[in-house]
Each structure stands twice: as structure tokens, then as C-alpha cells.
């Protein structure tokens, strides 16, 4: 019997966010707004998103001594199981987030403790669904996908090569357009054909920002439009999208229905500043 609905294997970061007039370019110095410190990391964000949707959630990750307890307390407040999070001597991971006037974010991550994550194999195997991203070492992601008994979701961000052996263990791949092109090893191409040629054992949902998403299955593809909202900060939108996909699939939704639900959750997320702080509860979504 599975003990958890969702186990997240991934990063835990302190986010330092600054509002800027536009994304910085090489050699440019920008004056931004006041900096804000908050909890983040793609793994931590996905865990909080899942917990706020009402899922029994556990986290597998690592934190350093400095700022580690701050992050753990944020997760404890969401009733996330932390038995898979280990303290290490490296600094807690940090992400430096620059948010422009359109709400788009540019992020630089210093991994720190995230480079020292170890897979709790029993915990991962206990999950009905496992959420993975790429802010931790590739070997960690491959091991987690291999031992998972439940539904495996991989968000291949930040972009890096993904071996065929890992893709073969992925039930749902969630790249953005650039990540999909990178996985396919091309600069351009038909997104449907590229997604169908990756070798995953399940569908691919390509996130397209303000254009919504593209659900690619073996025999069909479906465009899911974005909801029209005023974006304030897109930092955790992809993370809430992934958690909501898993949430809906665990309820028996097909992947297109799940993408529609995930679009709704992400639309609320982008209307609020911050990463973890922006993630909506099920009650706020009216469902």
C-alpha cells in the first residue's frame, strides 16, 4: 500500500527576488527594486503546490545548516513529510530571481546542498506519483525514476541532456518549448513530431507560456489554451502546473483534462509574487 500520494525528489532553495525593468543582458548593470527572500527551489515549490491541493506529500532533498531550518519550517507548515530531507555541510541552495514588468522571470541557481541529495528508495517507492526536476544531479533523478512504483512526472528543467534510459521510465514529460528542442537535439521543428520521437512511455505536455500548452500523445495532439490573467510573477508557474497535472491524474483524469486543471492552477500562481507564497490552495480554486 502506498503511504503518500506524491513524493517530490528535487531542490530546496532560498529565493532572492528582485524586480527589474527588463531581463539583464551581458555586461549590463540594472537598478532593481528591493530584494525579497523566500522559500523556493523547483522541488520545494512542487511539494508545496501538491500539499496545498490536498495531497499527502513527502519531500526528498537536502539543506545546509544556514537557512536550512527556515526552509524546513516552511514545508512543515504545509504538513509535508520531511523524512527524506537530509542536512549536509554544503550551503543551502540559492536562486537569484529577476522579474521583469511583464512578470517573466530570469533565474540563476547556485545548487549548494542540492548537489548532495540522496534518494530515499523506500519513500519514493511508496508514492502513487513521483515528481522529478533537474536542479539535482542526474544520477539522483535516474535512480528515483528507476525505483518508483507510481506514476513518474519529469520536468526537464533546467535544460540538460536526458538519457534514453531515463525517458523510458517517465510516464509524463513536461518540458517547455526550449527544453523540448534541446532534448530532441534541434534548433527548430514540429513540436508534435519531436515530442512523439523522444521515447517516453507516456504523453508529453509542452508548456508554452501565454500560449498555453500542447498535449502530445501517441495518436493525437491537443492544444490547451492559457487563461487570460494579469501576470505578476511567473517564477513558480511551471512547478504548480506539474503538481496539478499529477493531482488530476491521481483523481483519474486523462492527460488533456489534467492539463486544463494545471492551466487553471498555474494561472492563479502567476497573479501573485514569489514562488512558494504564490501557490494556491484547492479551496482558493473553488474545487
C-alpha positions in Angstrom: 0.0 0.0 0.0 1.3 3.4 -0.9 1.9 5.8 2.0 2.0 9.0 0.0 0.0 10.5 -2.9 3.1 12.4 -4.1 6.8 12.2 -3.4 8.9 15.0 -4.8 12.6 14.4 -5.4 14.3 17.7 -6.0 15.8 21.0 -5.0 15.2 23.2 -2.0 16.4 26.8 -2.4 16.3 30.2 -0.7 15.0 32.6 -3.4 16.3 36.1 -3.6 14.0 38.0 -5.9 14.5 41.5 -7.4 12.0 43.3 -9.7 13.8 44.7 -12.8 12.7 46.8 -15.8 13.8 44.1 -18.2 15.8 40.9 -18.1 19.5 41.8 -17.7 21.8 41.3 -20.7 25.6 40.6 -20.8 27.6 43.5 -19.4 24.6 45.4 -18.3 24.0 46.9 -14.8 20.4 47.4 -13.8 18.7 49.2 -10.9 16.0 47.0 -9.5 13.6 47.1 -6.6 14.1 45.8 -3.1 15.2 42.2 -2.8 12.9 39.6 -1.2 13.9 36.4 0.5 11.6 33.4 0.3 11.4 29.7 0.1 11.7 28.1 -3.4 13.5 25.5 -5.5 11.7 23.6 -8.1 11.4 20.6 -5.8 10.2 22.6 -2.8 7.7 24.5 -5.0 6.2 21.3 -6.4 5.9 19.8 -3.0 4.1 22.8 -1.5 1.9 23.0 -4.6 0.9 19.4 -4.2 0.2 19.8 -0.4 -1.9 22.8 -1.0 -4.0 20.8 -3.4 -4.7 18.4 -0.6 -2.2 15.7 -1.5 -0.3 13.6 1.1 3.1 14.8 0.1 6.7 13.9 1.1 9.9 15.6 0.0 13.3 14.1 -0.8 16.1 16.7 -0.8 19.0 18.3 1.1 19.6 21.6 3.0 22.6 23.2 4.6 22.9 24.5 8.2 22.5 28.1 7.2 18.9 28.8 6.1 18.1 25.1 6.1 15.8 25.3 9.1 14.0 28.3 7.6 13.1 26.1 4.5 12.1 23.1 6.6 9.8 25.2 8.7 8.0 26.4 5.6 7.5 22.8 4.5 6.4 21.7 8.0 3.7 24.4 7.9 2.3 22.6 4.8 2.4 19.2 6.6 4.9 17.8 4.1 6.8 14.8 5.3 10.5 15.6 5.6 12.0 12.2 6.5 13.7 12.2 3.1 15.4 15.6 3.5 19.0 15.3 4.8 21.2 18.0 6.4 24.6 18.4 4.7 27.7 20.5 5.2 27.3 22.4 1.9 25.4 25.8 1.9 21.7 25.7 1.3 20.8 26.2 -2.4 20.0 29.7 -3.6 18.2 31.0 -6.6 18.6 34.6 -7.8 15.4 35.6 -9.5 14.9 38.7 -11.7 11.3 39.5 -12.5 10.5 42.0 -15.3 7.5 44.2 -15.8 5.6 41.5 -17.7 6.0 39.0 -14.9 8.6 36.9 -16.7 11.5 35.7 -14.6 15.2 35.1 -15.3 16.7 32.7 -12.7 20.3 31.8 -11.8 20.6 28.9 -9.4 23.5 28.1 -7.0 22.9 24.4 -6.2 24.8 24.1 -2.9 23.2 21.3 -0.8 21.1 20.2 -3.8 24.2 18.6 -5.3 24.2 16.2 -2.3 20.7 14.8 -2.5 20.4 11.1 -1.8 17.3 9.0 -2.9 15.2 7.5 -0.1 14.3 4.5 -2.2 11.6 3.2 0.2 10.0 6.6 0.4 10.0 7.0 -3.4 8.6 3.5 -3.9 5.8 4.3 -1.5 4.3 7.1 -3.7 1.4 6.9 -6.1 3.2 9.6 -8.1 6.8 10.9 -8.1 7.7 14.4 -9.3 11.2 15.0 -10.6 13.1 18.0 -12.0 16.7 18.7 -12.9 18.1 21.1 -10.2 19.7 18.0 -8.5 22.3 15.6 -10.0 21.3 13.5 -13.0 22.1 10.3 -11.2 19.6 11.1 -8.5 16.8 11.6 -11.0 17.7 8.4 -12.8 17.7 6.4 -9.6 14.4 7.8 -8.4 12.7 7.1 -11.7 14.0 3.6 -11.7 12.8 2.7 -8.2 9.4 4.4 -8.5 6.4 2.2 -8.4 4.0 5.0 -9.1 3.3 7.5 -11.9 6.6 9.3 -12.8 6.4 13.0 -13.9 9.7 14.6 -15.1 10.0 18.4 -15.6 13.4 18.5 -17.5 14.3 22.0 -16.2 16.9 23.4 -16.1 17.7 22.0 -19.6 20.4 19.4 -19.9 20.7 16.1 -21.8 18.4 13.4 -20.6 19.4 9.7 -21.3 17.1 7.4 -23.2 17.1 5.1 -20.1 15.5 7.8 -18.0 13.0 8.8 -20.6 11.9 5.2 -20.8 10.9 5.4 -17.1 8.9 8.6 -17.5 5.1 8.4 -17.6 4.6 12.1 -18.2 7.3 14.5 -19.5 6.6 18.3 -19.0 9.2 20.4 -20.9 8.8 23.9 -22.2 9.4 24.6 -25.9 13.2 25.3 -25.5 13.7 22.2 -23.3 11.8 20.0 -25.9 14.0 21.3 -28.7 17.1 20.6 -26.6 16.0 17.1 -25.8 15.5 16.5 -29.5 18.9 18.0 -30.3 17.5 20.5 -32.8 17.0 24.3 -33.0 13.5 24.2 -34.5 10.9 21.6 -35.7 7.4 20.4 -35.4 6.7 20.1 -31.7 4.3 17.2 -32.0 6.7 15.1 -34.0 9.6 16.0 -31.8 7.7 15.0 -28.6 6.5 11.8 -30.1 10.1 10.8 -31.0 11.5 11.2 -27.5 10.9 7.7 -26.3 8.9 8.3 -23.2 6.5 5.6 -22.1 3.6 8.1 -21.8 2.4 11.5 -23.0 4.4 14.8 -23.3 2.9 18.1 -22.2 4.8 21.0 -23.7 4.3 24.3 -21.8 4.1 27.4 -24.0 3.7 30.2 -21.5 1.0 32.7 -22.5 0.1 30.3 -25.4 -1.0 27.6 -23.0 0.2 24.0 -23.5 0.4 21.3 -26.1 -0.6 17.7 -25.0 1.1 15.2 -27.2 0.0 11.5 -27.1 0.9 8.6 -29.4 -2.1 9.1 -31.7 -3.1 12.7 -31.2 -2.2 16.2 -30.0 -4.3 18.7 -28.3 -3.8 22.5 -27.7 -4.9 23.7 -24.2 -5.2 27.5 -24.2 -3.9 29.6 -21.3 -6.3 31.5 -19.1 -6.1 35.3 -19.6 -4.8 36.9 -16.4 -2.5 39.8 -15.5 0.8 38.1 -14.8 2.8 39.5 -11.8 5.5 36.8 -11.3 5.8 33.6 -13.3 8.5 32.1 -11.1 6.6 29.0 -9.8 4.1 28.7 -12.6 5.7 25.6 -14.1 6.0 24.0 -10.7 2.4 24.5 -9.9 1.5 23.2 -13.3 3.4 19.9 -12.8 2.0 19.4 -9.3 -1.6 20.0 -10.6 -1.0 17.5 -13.5 -0.1 14.8 -11.0 -3.0 15.8 -8.8 -5.6 15.5 -11.6 -4.2 12.2 -12.9 -4.3 10.7 -9.4 -8.0 11.6 -9.5 -8.5 9.6 -12.7 -8.4 12.5 -15.2 -6.9 11.9 -18.7 -3.9 13.9 -19.6 -5.9 16.6 -21.5 -8.3 17.1 -18.6 -5.2 17.2 -16.3 -3.6 19.9 -18.5 -6.8 22.0 -18.2 -6.7 21.8 -14.4 -3.0 22.5 -14.3 -3.6 25.6 -16.5 -6.1 26.9 -14.0 -3.7 26.3 -11.1 -0.8 28.0 -12.9 -3.0 30.9 -13.9 -3.6 31.8 -10.3 0.1 31.3 -9.4 1.3 33.9 -11.9 -1.0 36.6 -10.4 0.9 36.6 -7.2 4.6 37.5 -6.3 7.0 34.9 -5.1 7.5 31.2 -5.5 6.0 29.1 -2.6 4.0 32.1 -1.5 2.2 32.3 -4.8 0.9 28.7 -4.8 -2.9 28.4 -4.4 -4.9 26.1 -2.2 -7.7 23.8 -3.5 -10.2 26.0 -1.6 -9.0 29.1 -3.4 -9.5 27.4 -6.7 -13.1 26.5 -5.9 -12.6 22.8 -6.3 
